[in-house]
């Protein structure tokens, strides 16, 4: 695989004034343009700038720097910022660095009405430099987020919504209610090019639709998000009068639910911050005192108590065992079938000395979310250990198996017969856990994996007989549900643990937090849909959709017909009479009034192609209420030419 060197020889052209001579030469210093090392060296070079004064109030990204001052008055803040600026200028002069005065910006954050006029707020001064608030632009841009004086983020949301609508209007030209790009392709384009732009930085500015206090509804940014309804119409071939909840359901989009999900996932990521991150300490303080004093605090306290992951515990540049080598060491499938892997494991099991201890373990998770683990221990072909462990709702199967591995190894090393064993074999059917058990971990259950590594180092130091070798702890993958008796026994123990009473206090794992965020989004979507679903959708028992509803695979014409049949907003007699469409044709060729379900009962259509068998109530619910039924209905409508010949928008011309 070709690699790009960080530093290549740099060529220069040089000439001497005493002679007309121009030639090419190579120098041994410098870096080529675009080298990744350039950015790293630059950050190391300016790092002292962020350690001046109070480092907690200095922030930087690439070549941008920001100073923050907090006090009870704007004048005091300006004095502190002036000192910080002068300190930075002095450091820059000593290091040969110049700053760009035209890029200096100042913004005062205050809720007081008297502080909102930028012409009346104090300025920051350092020598001949004076920095005042911008009187024309009432916000400050930092990392793509527009911060206004009251932190309402209306400027930011308004700008991102306008940019998103510009792209959406261009996409709308790619399809209408009859022809154009398939809906599922436009849905992907809208999601990638429009909504990602509109939702940028939502973790910062989205306040949620509800908040504590007398006023339960937050509408600071709602008026801008309502504009995104036009984006949904880009995807769907629907009438303008189609209810808004239907548009969200059929497109797979939901602004509020998606924004809440992004904010919740950002809060989950706080559990994986390094100890030096500026948000780590405030998050820990909020979790300890439990006071909901801010939106940030409410989001943190909304999550269950969980573990804290340190991603810097093992630096990524330290040498590690490759995944391929680890899987070869544990006897991973490596392309083998389950039957072949089971036969190979049985052969390997017979090679284990009878004096060695073998631990079989497994994890389980019930439908209600309770997780558990279990293990059995064997020595000299005799089972001498068995335990079932309950972990409650805060663990995944991955975490349960890791904890069962640690508990089983601890029980084995503490057992008196461990002095006769050379090696301790830990066998489990979770390939990911088996791969990571002896490797540095920066993911879920980090403390458990670290404890297992510590226990592995302690195994050779255990009390043993003089003739017994020190040995080691070995990991072996075993194919699951392959009728291996020991593994089946461990699986039974794990299920018993999951079904037993969980401990009173336990910490959730990082993996379970991510599942919690996903579950919260799904339950919120279901709850919202139950409140706003039209009666016709309730009658058809149409539930919330996934992010990519199966109906979007239809072409635009067929999808449009499915939507109008579900909603009743289309070429139907009741619809035309409701909106006073005097020129509309209200009757089918069979003489019946046009209706959303008339396609099923029209006798002309029955003669052309048989409809699906079964009771009408069940068949209609299947055809209009499911994605598979919509596919069959589209095929049936095309076969009968129902909307072209039998029930057209306007009567066919007689010849």
C-alpha positions in Angstrom: 0.0 0.0 0.0 1.6 3.3 -1.0 2.3 5.9 1.7 2.8 9.6 1.5 5.9 10.7 3.5 5.4 13.6 6.0 8.6 15.2 4.9 10.1 15.0 1.4 13.2 16.8 0.1 12.4 20.4 -0.7 13.8 21.8 -4.0 14.7 25.4 -4.5 16.0 27.6 -7.3 18.8 29.9 -6.5 21.0 32.3 -8.4 24.0 34.5 -7.7 24.2 38.1 -8.8 27.9 37.9 -9.6 27.3 35.3 -12.3 24.4 34.4 -14.5 23.9 31.0 -13.0 20.6 29.4 -12.1 20.4 25.8 -10.9 18.3 23.5 -8.8 19.4 22.3 -5.3 17.9 20.3 -2.4 17.9 21.5 1.1 17.7 19.2 4.2 15.2 21.3 6.2 11.6 22.5 5.7 8.4 20.6 5.0 6.5 20.3 1.7 3.2 22.1 1.3 0.3 20.2 2.7 2.4 17.9 5.0 0.4 16.7 8.0 3.4 17.6 10.2 3.0 21.3 9.4 -0.3 21.6 11.4 1.1 19.5 14.3 4.2 21.7 14.6 2.2 24.9 14.3 -0.1 23.8 17.2 3.0 22.9 19.3 4.5 26.3 18.4 1.5 28.3 19.6 0.6 26.1 22.6 2.2 28.5 25.1 -0.3 31.1 24.1 -3.1 29.1 25.7 -1.2 28.7 28.9 -0.9 32.4 29.6 -3.0 33.9 32.4 -6.0 31.6 33.2 -5.8 28.7 30.8 -9.3 27.6 31.5 -10.6 30.8 29.8 -8.5 30.4 26.7 -9.7 28.4 23.7 -8.1 27.7 20.3 -8.8 25.9 17.1 -6.2 25.8 14.3 -5.1 29.5 14.0 -8.1 31.0 15.8 -7.9 31.9 19.5 -10.6 33.1 21.9 -10.5 34.6 25.4 -13.4 34.4 27.8 -14.0 36.7 30.8 -16.9 36.2 33.3 -17.8 38.7 36.0 -20.8 40.8 37.2 -20.1 43.8 35.0 -19.0 44.5 31.4 -16.3 46.9 32.5 -14.6 44.3 34.7 -14.7 41.9 31.8 -13.1 44.4 29.5 -10.3 45.0 31.9 -9.6 41.3 32.1 -9.7 40.9 28.4 -7.4 43.9 27.9 -4.8 42.3 30.2 -5.2 39.0 28.3 -4.8 40.7 25.0 -1.7 42.7 26.0 -0.2 39.5 27.4 -0.8 37.7 24.1 0.7 40.6 22.2 3.8 40.6 24.3 4.2 36.8 23.8 3.7 37.2 20.1 6.4 39.9 19.9 8.8 37.8 21.8 8.2 34.7 19.6 8.0 36.6 16.3 4.3 36.1 15.8 2.0 38.8 14.5 -1.8 38.8 14.9 -4.4 40.2 12.4 -6.1 43.2 13.9 -8.8 43.2 11.3 -10.0 39.9 12.6 -10.3 40.9 16.2 -13.9 40.6 17.5 -15.7 41.4 20.7 -19.1 40.3 22.0 -20.7 40.9 25.4 -23.1 38.2 26.5 -25.7 39.7 28.8 -29.4 39.4 29.5 -29.7 43.1 30.6 -31.6 45.3 28.2 -29.1 48.1 28.7 -26.2 46.0 27.5 -27.8 45.1 24.1 -26.9 48.3 22.3 -23.4 47.8 20.9 -22.8 51.5 20.7 -23.0 51.8 24.5 -20.9 48.8 25.6 -17.3 49.2 26.8 -14.3 48.3 24.5 -11.2 46.3 25.0 -7.9 48.3 24.7 -4.3 47.2 24.6 -1.8 49.8 23.5 -2.9 51.4 20.3 -5.5 48.6 19.7 -9.1 49.2 20.4 -11.7 46.4 19.9 -15.4 47.3 20.1 -18.6 45.4 19.4 -19.7 45.3 15.7 -22.7 47.6 15.4 -23.9 46.0 12.1 -23.4 42.3 12.9 -24.9 41.4 16.2 -23.2 38.0 16.5 -19.8 36.3 16.7 -18.9 33.3 14.6 -16.9 30.6 16.3 -16.4 27.1 14.8 -19.3 27.8 12.4 -21.8 28.7 15.2 -23.2 32.2 15.4 -23.3 33.4 19.0 -25.6 36.3 19.7 -25.6 38.5 22.8 -28.5 36.7 24.5 -27.4 33.2 23.3 -30.8 32.7 21.6 -29.0 31.4 18.5 -31.7 32.9 16.3 -29.1 34.3 13.9 -27.5 31.0 13.6 -30.7 29.0 13.0 -32.0 31.6 10.6 -28.8 31.5 8.5 -28.5 27.7 8.4 -32.2 27.4 7.6 -31.9 29.8 4.7 -28.9 28.0 3.3 -30.7 24.7 3.6 -33.8 26.1 1.8 -31.6 27.3 -1.1 -30.4 23.7 -1.6 -33.9 22.3 -1.1 -35.4 24.6 -3.7 -32.8 23.4 -6.2 -33.6 19.7 -5.4 -37.4 20.4 -5.8 -36.8 20.8 -9.6 -35.8 17.2 -9.8 -39.3 15.8 -9.3 -43.0 16.6 -9.1 -46.1 14.5 -8.2 -45.9 12.5 -11.4 -42.4 12.1 -12.6 -38.8 12.7 -11.5 -36.1 11.2 -9.3 -37.2 8.3 -7.1 -38.3 9.4 -3.6 -35.7 7.3 -1.8 -32.9 8.9 -3.8 -34.2 12.4 -3.1 -34.6 11.5 0.6 -30.9 10.6 0.7 -30.0 13.8 -1.0 -32.1 15.9 1.3 -30.7 14.2 4.4 -27.1 14.7 3.3 -27.2 18.1 1.6 -30.0 19.9 3.3 -30.8 18.7 6.8 -27.1 18.2 7.8 -26.6 21.8 6.9 -29.7 23.0 8.8 -28.9 20.9 11.9 -25.2 21.9 12.1 -24.2 22.5 15.7 -27.6 21.5 17.1 -25.9 20.2 20.2 -25.2 23.8 21.0 -28.3 25.7 20.0 -31.2 23.3 20.2 -33.1 24.1 23.4 -35.8 21.4 23.0 -39.5 21.9 22.6 -40.1 21.8 26.3 -38.4 23.4 29.2 -39.1 23.7 33.0 -41.0 26.6 34.3 -44.4 28.3 33.7 -43.9 28.3 29.9 -43.5 24.7 28.9 -43.0 25.4 25.2 -39.7 26.8 23.8 -40.1 28.6 20.5 -36.9 30.5 20.2 -35.9 28.7 17.0 -39.2 27.0 16.1 -40.2 29.6 13.5 -37.0 28.8 11.5 -37.4 25.0 11.8 -41.0 25.3 10.5 -39.5 26.5 7.2 -38.0 23.0 6.8 -41.4 21.7 6.0 -40.8 22.8 2.5 -37.8 20.5 2.4 -40.0 17.5 3.1 -42.2 18.4 0.1 -39.1 18.0 -2.0 -39.1 14.2 -1.3 -42.8 13.4 -1.4 -45.3 13.7 -4.3 -48.1 15.0 -2.1 -50.9 17.6 -2.4 -50.3 20.9 -0.7 -53.1 20.2 1.8 -51.5 17.0 3.0 -51.3 17.2 6.8 -47.8 18.1 8.2 -47.6 15.0 10.4 -48.2 12.8 7.4 -45.4 14.5 5.5 -43.0 13.8 8.4 -44.1 10.2 8.7 -43.9 9.4 4.9 -40.6 11.1 4.4 -38.9 9.5 7.4 -37.9 12.9 8.8 -38.8 14.5 12.1 -37.0 17.7 13.0 -37.8 17.7 16.8 -37.0 14.0 17.2 -33.8 14.2 15.2 -32.6 17.3 17.1 -33.3 15.7 20.4 -31.4 12.6 19.4 -28.4 14.7 18.4 -28.4 16.5 21.7 -28.8 13.3 23.6 -25.9 11.6 21.7 -23.7 14.6 22.4 -24.5 14.2 26.1 -23.6 10.5 25.9 -20.2 11.5 24.3 -19.5 13.5 27.5 -18.9 10.1 29.1 -16.0 9.5 26.8 -14.0 12.7 27.3 -10.4 12.8 28.4 -9.6 14.2 31.9 -8.2 17.4 30.3 -11.3 18.3 28.3 -12.9 21.6 29.5 -16.4 19.9 29.7 -15.2 17.0 31.8 -15.0 18.8 35.2 -18.3 20.7 34.9 -20.1 17.5 33.8 -18.7 15.6 36.9 -19.7 18.5 39.2 -23.3 18.5 37.9 -23.5 14.7 38.2 -22.4 14.9 41.8 -24.6 17.8 43.0 -27.7 16.8 40.9 -28.9 20.4 40.4 -30.6 21.3 37.2 -29.4 24.8 36.9 -28.9 25.0 33.1 -29.8 23.2 29.9 -26.4 21.5 30.0 -27.2 20.2 33.5 -30.6 19.0 32.6 -29.1 17.0 29.7 -26.5 15.4 31.9 -28.9 14.5 34.7 -31.3 13.0 32.2 -28.8 10.1 31.6 -28.4 7.2 34.1 -25.3 7.0 36.2 -22.6 5.4 34.0 -19.0 4.7 33.7 -16.5 7.3 32.4 -14.2 6.3 29.6 -10.7 7.8 29.2 -9.8 7.8 25.4 -6.3 8.8 26.2 -5.5 6.0 28.7 -3.7 4.3 25.8 -2.2 6.6 23.3 -3.0 5.6 19.7 0.6 5.8 18.7 1.7 3.1 21.1 2.3 -0.3 19.4 -0.6 -2.7 19.7 -1.3 -6.2 18.5 -3.1 -6.1 15.2 -6.7 -7.4 15.0 -5.6 -10.1 12.6 -3.0 -11.4 15.0 -5.4 -11.2 17.9 -8.0 -13.2 16.1 -5.5 -15.8 15.0 -4.4 -16.1 18.6 -7.9 -16.8 20.0 -8.9 -19.2 17.2 -11.4 -16.9 15.5 -13.5 -18.2 12.6 -11.2 -16.7 9.9 -13.6 -17.9 7.1 -14.5 -21.2 8.6 -18.1 -22.5 8.9 -19.6 -22.9 12.3 -19.5 -26.7 12.0 -15.9 -26.7 11.0 -15.0 -24.2 13.9 -16.9 -26.4 16.4 -15.0 -29.5 15.2 -11.7 -27.7 15.4 -12.5 -26.4 18.9 -13.3 -30.0 20.1 -10.0 -31.1 18.8 -8.2 -28.3 20.5 -10.1 -28.9 23.8 -8.7 -32.4 23.9 -5.1 -31.0 23.8 -5.6 -28.9 27.0 -3.8 -30.6 30.0 -6.2 -32.0 32.6 -4.5 -29.9 35.3 -5.3 -26.6 33.6 -8.4 -24.7 34.5 -10.9 -23.9 31.8 -13.5 -21.2 32.2 -16.5 -21.2 29.9 -18.6 -18.0 30.1 -21.5 -16.3 28.3 -23.7 -13.2 28.5 -27.5 -12.8 28.0 -30.0 -10.0 27.6 -33.7 -10.5 28.1 -36.5 -8.8 26.1 -37.1 -6.4 29.0 -33.5 -5.2 28.8 -32.1 -7.0 31.9 -28.6 -8.4 31.2 -26.8 -11.1 33.0 -23.7 -13.3 32.8 -22.6 -16.7 33.8 -19.6 -19.0 33.9 -18.5 -22.5 34.8 -15.1 -23.8 35.7 -13.6 -27.1 34.9 -10.4 -28.9 35.9 -9.5 -32.5 35.3 -12.7 -32.8 33.4 -14.7 -32.0 36.5 -16.9 -28.9 37.0 -15.9 -27.1 40.2 -17.2 -23.6 39.6 -20.6 -22.2 38.5 -22.1 -18.7 39.0 -24.9 -16.6 37.6 -24.5 -12.8 37.7 -27.2 -10.2 37.2 -26.4 -6.7 35.9 -29.8 -5.1 35.4 -30.7 -2.7 32.7 -27.4 -0.9 32.4 -25.4 -3.4 30.5 -25.2 -4.9 27.0 -24.3 -8.5 26.2 -20.8 -7.2 25.3 -20.4 -5.8 28.8 -22.0 -8.8 30.5 -19.5 -11.2 28.9 -16.6 -9.0 29.8 -17.7 -8.9 33.4 -18.3 -12.6 33.4 -14.8 -13.2 32.1 -13.3 -11.1 34.9 -15.5 -12.8 37.6 -14.7 -16.2 36.3 -10.9 -15.6 36.2 -11.0 -14.1 39.7 -12.9 -17.1 41.1 -10.4 -19.5 39.3 -7.3 -17.7 40.6 -8.7 -17.7 44.2 -9.6 -21.4 44.1 -7.2 -23.7 46.0 -6.6 -26.0 43.0 -5.2 -23.1 41.0 -1.8 -24.1 42.4 -1.9 -27.2 40.3 -2.7 -25.4 37.0 -0.2 -24.1 34.5 -2.6 -22.1 32.3 -6.0 -20.6 32.8 -8.2 -20.9 29.6 -11.0 -18.5 29.2 -13.5 -19.6 26.5 -16.4 -17.5 25.2 -18.4 -17.2 22.0 -18.4 -13.4 21.8 -15.7 -12.7 19.2 -15.4 -9.0 19.9 -14.9 -9.5 23.7 -12.5 -12.4 23.1 -10.4 -10.2 20.7 -10.2 -7.3 23.2 -9.7 -9.1 26.5 -5.9 -9.0 26.5 -5.7 -5.7 24.5 -5.8 -2.1 25.7 -9.4 -0.8 25.6 -10.8 2.7 25.1 -14.4 1.6 24.7 -17.3 0.3 26.8 -16.4 -1.5 30.1 -12.9 0.0 30.0 -12.3 -0.6 33.7 -13.4 -4.2 33.4 -10.9 -4.9 30.6 -8.2 -3.1 32.5 -8.9 -5.2 35.6 -8.7 -8.4 33.4 -5.3 -7.3 32.1 -4.1 -6.7 35.6 -5.3 -10.1 36.6 -3.5 -11.6 33.7 -0.3 -10.1 34.9 -1.0 -11.5 38.4 -1.6 -15.1 37.3 2.1 -16.1 37.0 2.7 -14.7 40.5 0.0 -16.8 42.2 0.8 -19.4 44.8 1.7 -22.7 43.0 3.5 -25.9 43.6 7.3 -26.0 43.0 7.0 -28.2 39.9 4.1 -26.1 38.4 5.1 -23.7 35.7 4.0 -20.0 35.9 1.9 -20.3 32.8 -0.5 -17.6 31.6 -4.1 -16.7 31.0 -5.2 -17.7 27.5 -8.3 -16.6 25.6 -10.1 -19.0 23.2 -13.1 -18.3 21.0 -15.8 -21.0 20.9 -18.6 -21.1 18.4 -21.9 -20.4 20.0 -25.0 -22.6 19.8 -22.9 -25.4 18.2 -23.9 -28.1 20.7 -20.7 -27.7 22.8 -21.9 -28.9 26.3 -19.7 -26.6 28.3 -20.7 -23.5 26.3 -24.4 -24.5 26.6 -24.0 -24.8 30.4 -22.5 -21.3 30.5 -25.3 -20.0 28.4 -27.9 -21.4 30.8 -26.1 -19.8 33.7 -26.1 -16.4 31.9 -29.8 -16.6 31.3 -30.4 -17.5 34.9 -28.4 -14.4 35.9 -30.3 -12.1 33.5 -33.6 -13.4 35.0 -32.5 -12.9 38.7 -32.9 -9.8 40.8 -30.3 -7.1 39.8 -28.1 -5.3 42.4 -29.6 -2.2 44.0 -26.8 0.1 42.7 -24.9 -0.3 39.5 -23.3 1.9 36.8 -24.5 1.7 33.2 -22.0 1.0 30.6 -21.1 3.3 27.7 -22.6 0.9 25.2 -25.9 0.8 27.1 -26.0 4.7 27.1 -25.9 4.6 23.3 -28.7 2.1 23.2 -30.6 4.3 25.7 -30.3 7.3 23.4 -31.6 5.2 20.5 -34.5 3.9 22.5 -35.4 7.3 23.7 -35.6 8.6 20.2 -37.9 5.7 19.1 -40.2 6.0 22.1 -40.4 9.8 21.6 -41.3 9.3 17.9 -44.0 6.7 18.8 -45.4 9.0 21.5 -45.5 12.0 19.1 -47.1 10.0 16.3 -49.9 8.7 18.6 -50.8 12.3 19.4 -50.8 13.7 15.8 -51.6 10.7 13.6 -54.7 11.4 11.4 -57.8 9.2 11.9 -57.3 7.5 8.6 -53.8 6.4 9.6 -55.1 5.2 12.9 -57.8 3.2 11.2 -55.1 1.6 8.9 -52.9 0.9 12.0 -50.0 2.7 10.4 -47.3 3.3 12.9 -44.2 5.4 12.9 -41.7 4.8 10.1 -38.0 4.2 10.0 -35.5 6.7 8.7 -36.1 5.2 5.2 -39.7 4.0 4.8 -40.0 1.2 2.4 -42.7 3.0 0.4 -40.1 5.5 -0.8 -38.8 2.7 -3.1 -41.9 3.3 -5.3 -41.7 5.7 -8.3 -43.2 9.1 -7.7 -46.5 8.5 -9.4 -47.3 5.3 -7.4 -46.1 6.8 -4.1 -48.3 9.8 -4.7 -51.3 7.5 -5.2 -50.6 5.6 -2.0 -50.4 8.8 0.0 -53.6 10.3 -1.4 -55.4 7.0 -0.7 -54.1 7.0 2.9 -54.9 10.7 3.6 -58.0 11.3 1.4 -56.3 14.4 0.1 -56.5 13.8 -3.7 -58.8 13.4 -6.6 -61.9 12.4 -4.6 -65.4 13.7 -4.5 -65.4 14.7 -0.8 -62.1 16.5 -1.2 -63.2 18.5 -4.2 -66.5 19.4 -2.5 -64.6 20.4 0.7 -62.4 22.9 -1.2 -65.2 24.0 -3.7 -63.5 22.7 -6.9 -66.4 23.4 -9.2 -64.6 22.0 -12.3 -63.7 18.6 -10.8 -65.1 15.4 -12.1 -66.6 13.5 -9.1 -67.7 10.1 -10.6 -65.9 7.0 -11.6 -66.7 5.2 -14.9 -68.7 2.7 -12.9 -71.0 5.5 -11.7 -69.8 5.6 -8.1 -68.4 8.6 -6.4 -64.6 8.9 -6.3 -63.3 7.9 -2.9 -60.0 6.9 -1.4 -61.0 3.2 -1.1 -63.1 3.0 -4.3 -60.3 1.2 -6.1 -61.0 -1.9 -4.0 -64.8 -2.0 -4.7 -65.0 -0.8 -8.3 -66.6 -3.6 -10.4 -64.8 -2.6 -13.6 -61.4 -3.0 -11.9 -62.5 -6.4 -10.5 -63.1 -7.7 -14.1 -59.7 -6.5 -15.3 -57.6 -8.1 -12.6 -58.5 -10.1 -9.4 -57.9 -8.3 -6.2 -56.0 -9.9 -3.4 -58.1 -12.5 -1.6 -59.4 -12.1 2.0 -61.8 -9.9 4.0 -61.9 -6.3 2.7 -60.9 -4.9 6.1 -57.7 -7.0 6.3 -56.8 -6.6 2.7 -57.2 -2.9 2.7 -55.1 -2.6 5.9 -52.4 -4.7 4.2 -52.4 -2.8 0.9 -52.5 0.7 2.4 -50.9 0.1 5.8 -47.7 -1.7 5.0 -44.7 -1.2 2.6 -45.1 -4.6 1.1 -48.8 -4.0 0.5 -48.1 -0.7 -1.1 -45.8 -2.5 -3.6 -48.5 -5.0 -4.5 -51.2 -2.2 -4.7 -48.9 -0.3 -7.1 -48.6 -3.4 -9.3 -52.3 -4.0 -9.3 -53.1 -0.4 -10.2 -50.7 -0.6 -13.1 -52.2 -3.8 -14.3 -55.8 -2.5 -14.3 -54.9 1.0 -15.5 -57.3 2.1 -12.8 -56.4 5.8 -12.7 -55.7 6.0 -16.5 -58.8 4.3 -17.9 -61.3 3.5 -15.1 -61.2 6.4 -12.7 -59.2 9.2 -14.5 -59.0 12.8 -13.2 -61.1 14.0 -16.1 -63.5 11.9 -18.3 -61.9 10.3 -21.3 -62.8 11.8 -24.7 -65.1 9.5 -26.7 -64.1 8.6 -30.2 
